[in-house]
């Protein structure tokens, strides 16, 4: 559970403009999931 919270916090930081150590392709995927698909990292849903 702590790992999930850390992951959500990392995504939220990216959304607020903090640079991530993750590859750009991962960050772009997060942004696409949130922006295009309206997914909320804090509310997990089934695929």
N, CA, C, O and CB atoms as a CASP TS submission, in Angstrom:
PFRMAT TS
TARGET T0000
AUTHOR 0000-0000-0000
METHOD Language model
MODEL 1
PARENT N/A
ATOM      1  N   UNK     1       0.818  -1.199   0.000  1.00  0.00           N
ATOM      2  CA  UNK     1       0.000   0.000   0.000  1.00  0.00           C
ATOM      3  C   UNK     1       0.862   1.264   0.000  1.00  0.00           C
ATOM      4  O   UNK     1       0.534   2.243  -0.671  1.00  0.00           O
ATOM      5  CB  UNK     1      -0.931  -0.003   1.205  1.00  0.00           C
ATOM      6  N   UNK     2       1.952   1.242   0.744  1.00  0.00           N
ATOM      7  CA  UNK     2       2.827   2.416   0.774  1.00  0.00           C
ATOM      8  C   UNK     2       3.408   2.685  -0.609  1.00  0.00           C
ATOM      9  O   UNK     2       3.580   3.840  -0.999  1.00  0.00           O
ATOM     10  CB  UNK     2       3.961   2.222   1.800  1.00  0.00           C
ATOM     11  N   UNK     3       3.712   1.618  -1.353  1.00  0.00           N
ATOM     12  CA  UNK     3       4.232   1.783  -2.703  1.00  0.00           C
ATOM     13  C   UNK     3       3.239   2.468  -3.620  1.00  0.00           C
ATOM     14  O   UNK     3       3.620   3.280  -4.463  1.00  0.00           O
ATOM     15  CB  UNK     3       4.616   0.448  -3.277  1.00  0.00           C
ATOM     16  N   UNK     4       1.958   2.140  -3.457  1.00  0.00           N
ATOM     17  CA  UNK     4       0.918   2.793  -4.260  1.00  0.00           C
ATOM     18  C   UNK     4       0.838   4.278  -3.935  1.00  0.00           C
ATOM     19  O   UNK     4       0.729   5.110  -4.835  1.00  0.00           O
ATOM     20  CB  UNK     4      -0.448   2.126  -4.023  1.00  0.00           C
ATOM     21  N   UNK     5       0.892   4.605  -2.659  1.00  0.00           N
ATOM     22  CA  UNK     5       0.819   6.025  -2.255  1.00  0.00           C
ATOM     23  C   UNK     5       1.995   6.817  -2.807  1.00  0.00           C
ATOM     24  O   UNK     5       1.832   7.949  -3.261  1.00  0.00           O
ATOM     25  CB  UNK     5       0.783   6.151  -0.721  1.00  0.00           C
ATOM     26  N   UNK     6       3.187   6.214  -2.765  1.00  0.00           N
ATOM     27  CA  UNK     6       4.370   6.885  -3.313  1.00  0.00           C
ATOM     28  C   UNK     6       4.228   7.094  -4.816  1.00  0.00           C
ATOM     29  O   UNK     6       4.623   8.133  -5.345  1.00  0.00           O
ATOM     30  CB  UNK     6       5.639   6.070  -3.010  1.00  0.00           C
ATOM     31  N   UNK     7       3.668   6.111  -5.496  1.00  0.00           N
ATOM     32  CA  UNK     7       3.473   6.213  -6.945  1.00  0.00           C
ATOM     33  C   UNK     7       2.469   7.326  -7.270  1.00  0.00           C
ATOM     34  O   UNK     7       2.699   8.128  -8.176  1.00  0.00           O
ATOM     35  CB  UNK     7       2.983   4.859  -7.526  1.00  0.00           C
ATOM     36  N   UNK     8       1.375   7.372  -6.539  1.00  0.00           N
ATOM     37  CA  UNK     8       0.373   8.422  -6.740  1.00  0.00           C
ATOM     38  C   UNK     8       0.988   9.785  -6.483  1.00  0.00           C
ATOM     39  O   UNK     8       0.758  10.724  -7.245  1.00  0.00           O
ATOM     40  CB  UNK     8      -0.846   8.204  -5.820  1.00  0.00           C
ATOM     41  N   UNK     9       1.775   9.904  -5.411  1.00  0.00           N
ATOM     42  CA  UNK     9       2.425  11.178  -5.100  1.00  0.00           C
ATOM     43  C   UNK     9       3.372  11.597  -6.226  1.00  0.00           C
ATOM     44  O   UNK     9       3.438  12.775  -6.578  1.00  0.00           O
ATOM     45  CB  UNK     9       3.194  11.076  -3.771  1.00  0.00           C
ATOM     46  N   UNK    10       4.100  10.637  -6.787  1.00  0.00           N
ATOM     47  CA  UNK    10       5.008  10.946  -7.895  1.00  0.00           C
ATOM     48  C   UNK    10       4.241  11.464  -9.111  1.00  0.00           C
ATOM     49  O   UNK    10       4.668  12.430  -9.743  1.00  0.00           O
ATOM     50  CB  UNK    10       5.821   9.704  -8.279  1.00  0.00           C
ATOM     51  N   UNK    11       3.124  10.835  -9.441  1.00  0.00           N
ATOM     52  CA  UNK    11       2.309  11.290 -10.562  1.00  0.00           C
ATOM     53  C   UNK    11       1.765  12.691 -10.279  1.00  0.00           C
ATOM     54  O   UNK    11       1.785  13.550 -11.161  1.00  0.00           O
ATOM     55  CB  UNK    11       1.150  10.301 -10.831  1.00  0.00           C
ATOM     56  N   UNK    12       1.287  12.928  -9.074  1.00  0.00           N
ATOM     57  CA  UNK    12       0.766  14.253  -8.718  1.00  0.00           C
ATOM     58  C   UNK    12       1.858  15.317  -8.811  1.00  0.00           C
ATOM     59  O   UNK    12       1.589  16.442  -9.232  1.00  0.00           O
ATOM     60  CB  UNK    12       0.172  14.233  -7.298  1.00  0.00           C
ATOM     61  N   UNK    13       3.081  14.974  -8.425  1.00  0.00           N
ATOM     62  CA  UNK    13       4.195  15.918  -8.547  1.00  0.00           C
ATOM     63  C   UNK    13       4.457  16.261 -10.009  1.00  0.00           C
ATOM     64  O   UNK    13       4.681  17.423 -10.350  1.00  0.00           O
ATOM     65  CB  UNK    13       5.465  15.338  -7.904  1.00  0.00           C
ATOM     66  N   UNK    14       4.430  15.246 -10.872  1.00  0.00           N
ATOM     67  CA  UNK    14       4.625  15.478 -12.305  1.00  0.00           C
ATOM     68  C   UNK    14       3.543  16.421 -12.828  1.00  0.00           C
ATOM     69  O   UNK    14       3.832  17.316 -13.621  1.00  0.00           O
ATOM     70  CB  UNK    14       4.604  14.137 -13.090  1.00  0.00           C
ATOM     71  N   UNK    15       2.298  16.226 -12.388  1.00  0.00           N
ATOM     72  CA  UNK    15       1.199  17.078 -12.818  1.00  0.00           C
ATOM     73  C   UNK    15       1.394  18.523 -12.380  1.00  0.00           C
ATOM     74  O   UNK    15       0.929  19.449 -13.045  1.00  0.00           O
ATOM     75  CB  UNK    15      -0.110  16.549 -12.277  1.00  0.00           C
ATOM     76  N   UNK    16       2.080  18.711 -11.264  1.00  0.00           N
ATOM     77  CA  UNK    16       2.297  20.073 -10.773  1.00  0.00           C
ATOM     78  C   UNK    16       3.578  20.695 -11.333  1.00  0.00           C
ATOM     79  O   UNK    16       3.940  21.815 -10.972  1.00  0.00           O
ATOM     80  CB  UNK    16       2.350  20.074  -9.252  1.00  0.00           C
ATOM     81  N   UNK    17       4.265  19.955 -12.224  1.00  0.00           N
ATOM     82  CA  UNK    17       5.422  20.519 -12.899  1.00  0.00           C
ATOM     83  C   UNK    17       6.771  20.052 -12.398  1.00  0.00           C
ATOM     84  O   UNK    17       7.798  20.497 -12.909  1.00  0.00           O
ATOM     85  CB  UNK    17       5.369  21.959 -12.795  1.00  0.00           C
ATOM     86  N   UNK    18       6.800  19.173 -11.418  1.00  0.00           N
ATOM     87  CA  UNK    18       8.067  18.646 -10.908  1.00  0.00           C
ATOM     88  C   UNK    18       8.631  17.660 -11.920  1.00  0.00           C
ATOM     89  O   UNK    18       7.906  16.808 -12.434  1.00  0.00           O
ATOM     90  CB  UNK    18       7.878  17.965  -9.517  1.00  0.00           C
ATOM     91  N   UNK    19       9.903  17.773 -12.202  1.00  0.00           N
ATOM     92  CA  UNK    19      10.578  16.882 -13.151  1.00  0.00           C
ATOM     93  C   UNK    19      10.764  15.512 -12.517  1.00  0.00           C
ATOM     94  O   UNK    19      11.193  15.415 -11.367  1.00  0.00           O
ATOM     95  CB  UNK    19      11.947  17.468 -13.590  1.00  0.00           C
ATOM     96  N   UNK    20      10.452  14.469 -13.244  1.00  0.00           N
ATOM     97  CA  UNK    20      10.567  13.101 -12.767  1.00  0.00           C
ATOM     98  C   UNK    20      11.844  12.463 -13.297  1.00  0.00           C
ATOM     99  O   UNK    20      12.341  12.828 -14.363  1.00  0.00           O
ATOM    100  CB  UNK    20       9.342  12.279 -13.183  1.00  0.00           C
ATOM    101  N   UNK    21      12.360  11.515 -12.546  1.00  0.00           N
ATOM    102  CA  UNK    21      13.523  10.758 -12.998  1.00  0.00           C
ATOM    103  C   UNK    21      13.110   9.642 -13.965  1.00  0.00           C
ATOM    104  O   UNK    21      13.957   8.962 -14.544  1.00  0.00           O
ATOM    105  CB  UNK    21      14.273  10.166 -11.794  1.00  0.00           C
ATOM    106  N   UNK    22      11.800   9.469 -14.128  1.00  0.00           N
ATOM    107  CA  UNK    22      11.288   8.434 -15.042  1.00  0.00           C
ATOM    108  C   UNK    22      11.572   8.829 -16.491  1.00  0.00           C
ATOM    109  O   UNK    22      11.762  10.005 -16.800  1.00  0.00           O
ATOM    110  CB  UNK    22       9.761   8.216 -14.831  1.00  0.00           C
ATOM    111  N   UNK    23      11.596   7.842 -17.362  1.00  0.00           N
ATOM    112  CA  UNK    23      11.753   8.114 -18.794  1.00  0.00           C
ATOM    113  C   UNK    23      10.601   8.988 -19.270  1.00  0.00           C
ATOM    114  O   UNK    23       9.484   8.887 -18.763  1.00  0.00           O
ATOM    115  CB  UNK    23      11.811   6.791 -19.612  1.00  0.00           C
ATOM    116  N   UNK    24      10.877   9.838 -20.238  1.00  0.00           N
ATOM    117  CA  UNK    24       9.849  10.734 -20.777  1.00  0.00           C
ATOM    118  C   UNK    24       8.640   9.974 -21.304  1.00  0.00           C
ATOM    119  O   UNK    24       7.515  10.461 -21.192  1.00  0.00           O
ATOM    120  CB  UNK    24      10.433  11.591 -21.885  1.00  0.00           C
ATOM    121  N   UNK    25       8.845   8.800 -21.872  1.00  0.00           N
ATOM    122  CA  UNK    25       7.729   8.038 -22.417  1.00  0.00           C
ATOM    123  C   UNK    25       6.749   7.630 -21.301  1.00  0.00           C
ATOM    124  O   UNK    25       5.542   7.561 -21.532  1.00  0.00           O
ATOM    125  CB  UNK    25       8.250   6.789 -23.161  1.00  0.00           C
ATOM    126  N   UNK    26       7.265   7.363 -20.109  1.00  0.00           N
ATOM    127  CA  UNK    26       6.411   7.016 -18.967  1.00  0.00           C
ATOM    128  C   UNK    26       5.618   8.241 -18.522  1.00  0.00           C
ATOM    129  O   UNK    26       4.411   8.163 -18.291  1.00  0.00           O
ATOM    130  CB  UNK    26       7.260   6.464 -17.789  1.00  0.00           C
ATOM    131  N   UNK    27       6.304   9.361 -18.407  1.00  0.00           N
ATOM    132  CA  UNK    27       5.637  10.601 -17.992  1.00  0.00           C
ATOM    133  C   UNK    27       4.558  10.986 -19.001  1.00  0.00           C
ATOM    134  O   UNK    27       3.461  11.385 -18.612  1.00  0.00           O
ATOM    135  CB  UNK    27       6.664  11.750 -17.841  1.00  0.00           C
ATOM    136  N   UNK    28       4.862  10.870 -20.291  1.00  0.00           N
ATOM    137  CA  UNK    28       3.869  11.181 -21.321  1.00  0.00           C
ATOM    138  C   UNK    28       2.661  10.252 -21.219  1.00  0.00           C
ATOM    139  O   UNK    28       1.528  10.677 -21.444  1.00  0.00           O
ATOM    140  CB  UNK    28       4.497  11.076 -22.719  1.00  0.00           C
ATOM    141  N   UNK    29       2.897   9.002 -20.885  1.00  0.00           N
ATOM    142  CA  UNK    29       1.802   8.052 -20.701  1.00  0.00           C
ATOM    143  C   UNK    29       0.921   8.468 -19.533  1.00  0.00           C
ATOM    144  O   UNK    29      -0.305   8.425 -19.640  1.00  0.00           O
ATOM    145  CB  UNK    29       2.348   6.636 -20.474  1.00  0.00           C
ATOM    146  N   UNK    30       1.523   8.869 -18.423  1.00  0.00           N
ATOM    147  CA  UNK    30       0.747   9.341 -17.268  1.00  0.00           C
ATOM    148  C   UNK    30      -0.113  10.532 -17.663  1.00  0.00           C
ATOM    149  O   UNK    30      -1.304  10.582 -17.357  1.00  0.00           O
ATOM    150  CB  UNK    30       1.682   9.723 -16.097  1.00  0.00           C
ATOM    151  N   UNK    31       0.506  11.490 -18.345  1.00  0.00           N
ATOM    152  CA  UNK    31      -0.229  12.698 -18.736  1.00  0.00           C
ATOM    153  C   UNK    31      -1.375  12.367 -19.687  1.00  0.00           C
ATOM    154  O   UNK    31      -2.453  12.955 -19.594  1.00  0.00           O
ATOM    155  CB  UNK    31       0.719  13.709 -19.392  1.00  0.00           C
ATOM    156  N   UNK    32      -1.143  11.430 -20.599  1.00  0.00           N
ATOM    157  CA  UNK    32      -2.189  11.007 -21.532  1.00  0.00           C
ATOM    158  C   UNK    32      -3.327  10.297 -20.780  1.00  0.00           C
ATOM    159  O   UNK    32      -4.501  10.537 -21.062  1.00  0.00           O
ATOM    160  CB  UNK    32      -1.597  10.072 -22.620  1.00  0.00           C
ATOM    161  N   UNK    33      -2.986   9.447 -19.846  1.00  0.00           N
ATOM    162  CA  UNK    33      -4.010   8.727 -19.076  1.00  0.00           C
ATOM    163  C   UNK    33      -4.897   9.697 -18.301  1.00  0.00           C
ATOM    164  O   UNK    33      -6.109   9.504 -18.205  1.00  0.00           O
ATOM    165  CB  UNK    33      -3.351   7.729 -18.107  1.00  0.00           C
ATOM    166  N   UNK    34      -4.289  10.729 -17.758  1.00  0.00           N
ATOM    167  CA  UNK    34      -5.047  11.701 -16.970  1.00  0.00           C
ATOM    168  C   UNK    34      -5.789  12.679 -17.873  1.00  0.00           C
ATOM    169  O   UNK    34      -6.975  12.941 -17.670  1.00  0.00           O
ATOM    170  CB  UNK    34      -4.116  12.465 -16.023  1.00  0.00           C
ATOM    171  N   UNK    35      -5.093  13.215 -18.868  1.00  0.00           N
ATOM    172  CA  UNK    35      -5.695  14.234 -19.717  1.00  0.00           C
ATOM    173  C   UNK    35      -6.698  13.698 -20.726  1.00  0.00           C
ATOM    174  O   UNK    35      -7.811  14.212 -20.836  1.00  0.00           O
ATOM    175  CB  UNK    35      -4.631  14.961 -20.437  1.00  0.00           C
ATOM    176  N   UNK    36      -6.309  12.683 -21.450  1.00  0.00           N
ATOM    177  CA  UNK    36      -7.150  12.151 -22.517  1.00  0.00           C
ATOM    178  C   UNK    36      -8.205  11.182 -22.009  1.00  0.00           C
ATOM    179  O   UNK    36      -9.363  11.230 -22.425  1.00  0.00           O
ATOM    180  CB  UNK    36      -6.297  11.467 -23.546  1.00  0.00           C
ATOM    181  N   UNK    37      -7.797  10.311 -21.112  1.00  0.00           N
ATOM    182  CA  UNK    37      -8.688   9.241 -20.668  1.00  0.00           C
ATOM    183  C   UNK    37      -9.378   9.546 -19.345  1.00  0.00           C
ATOM    184  O   UNK    37     -10.179   8.745 -18.860  1.00  0.00           O
ATOM    185  CB  UNK    37      -7.917   7.959 -20.542  1.00  0.00           C
ATOM    186  N   UNK    38      -9.067  10.714 -18.753  1.00  0.00           N
ATOM    187  CA  UNK    38      -9.705  11.172 -17.516  1.00  0.00           C
ATOM    188  C   UNK    38      -9.549  10.188 -16.353  1.00  0.00           C
ATOM    189  O   UNK    38     -10.446  10.060 -15.520  1.00  0.00           O
ATOM    190  CB  UNK    38     -11.171  11.420 -17.767  1.00  0.00           C
ATOM    191  N   UNK    39      -8.407   9.495 -16.300  1.00  0.00           N
ATOM    192  CA  UNK    39      -8.149   8.584 -15.193  1.00  0.00           C
ATOM    193  C   UNK    39      -7.622   9.368 -14.000  1.00  0.00           C
ATOM    194  O   UNK    39      -6.921  10.366 -14.169  1.00  0.00           O
ATOM    195  CB  UNK    39      -7.147   7.481 -15.606  1.00  0.00           C
ATOM    196  N   UNK    40      -7.952   8.926 -12.816  1.00  0.00           N
ATOM    197  CA  UNK    40      -7.509   9.559 -11.579  1.00  0.00           C
ATOM    198  C   UNK    40      -6.557   8.592 -10.883  1.00  0.00           C
ATOM    199  O   UNK    40      -6.975   7.503 -10.491  1.00  0.00           O
ATOM    200  CB  UNK    40      -8.725   9.935 -10.652  1.00  0.00           C
ATOM    201  N   UNK    41      -5.276   8.966 -10.718  1.00  0.00           N
ATOM    202  CA  UNK    41      -4.312   8.040 -10.118  1.00  0.00           C
ATOM    203  C   UNK    41      -4.676   7.646  -8.680  1.00  0.00           C
ATOM    204  O   UNK    41      -4.222   6.611  -8.192  1.00  0.00           O
ATOM    205  CB  UNK    41      -2.929   8.662 -10.138  1.00  0.00           C
ATOM    206  N   UNK    42      -5.471   8.444  -8.014  1.00  0.00           N
ATOM    207  CA  UNK    42      -5.856   8.145  -6.636  1.00  0.00           C
ATOM    208  C   UNK    42      -7.084   7.224  -6.558  1.00  0.00           C
ATOM    209  O   UNK    42      -7.449   6.766  -5.476  1.00  0.00           O
ATOM    210  CB  UNK    42      -6.137   9.442  -5.889  1.00  0.00           C
ATOM    211  N   UNK    43      -7.717   6.956  -7.708  1.00  0.00           N
ATOM    212  CA  UNK    43      -8.905   6.100  -7.730  1.00  0.00           C
ATOM    213  C   UNK    43      -8.693   4.958  -8.718  1.00  0.00           C
ATOM    214  O   UNK    43      -9.049   5.072  -9.891  1.00  0.00           O
ATOM    215  CB  UNK    43     -10.173   6.917  -8.105  1.00  0.00           C
ATOM    216  N   UNK    44      -8.112   3.863  -8.244  1.00  0.00           N
ATOM    217  CA  UNK    44      -7.857   2.734  -9.154  1.00  0.00           C
ATOM    218  C   UNK    44      -9.154   2.139  -9.700  1.00  0.00           C
ATOM    219  O   UNK    44     -10.147   2.002  -8.986  1.00  0.00           O
ATOM    220  CB  UNK    44      -7.053   1.646  -8.435  1.00  0.00           C
ATOM    221  N   UNK    45      -9.114   1.794 -10.974  1.00  0.00           N
ATOM    222  CA  UNK    45     -10.253   1.153 -11.621  1.00  0.00           C
ATOM    223  C   UNK    45      -9.745  -0.047 -12.398  1.00  0.00           C
ATOM    224  O   UNK    45      -8.561  -0.135 -12.724  1.00  0.00           O
ATOM    225  CB  UNK    45     -11.012   2.146 -12.555  1.00  0.00           C
ATOM    226  N   UNK    46     -10.636  -0.957 -12.687  1.00  0.00           N
ATOM    227  CA  UNK    46     -10.247  -2.114 -13.473  1.00  0.00           C
ATOM    228  C   UNK    46     -10.027  -1.716 -14.921  1.00  0.00           C
ATOM    229  O   UNK    46     -10.624  -0.762 -15.420  1.00  0.00           O
ATOM    230  CB  UNK    46     -11.304  -3.214 -13.376  1.00  0.00           C
ATOM    231  N   UNK    47      -9.162  -2.461 -15.582  1.00  0.00           N
ATOM    232  CA  UNK    47      -8.897  -2.183 -16.994  1.00  0.00           C
ATOM    233  C   UNK    47     -10.099  -2.518 -17.835  1.00  0.00           C
ATOM    234  O   UNK    47     -10.066  -2.350 -19.054  1.00  0.00           O
ATOM    235  CB  UNK    47      -7.685  -2.963 -17.485  1.00  0.00           C
TER
END
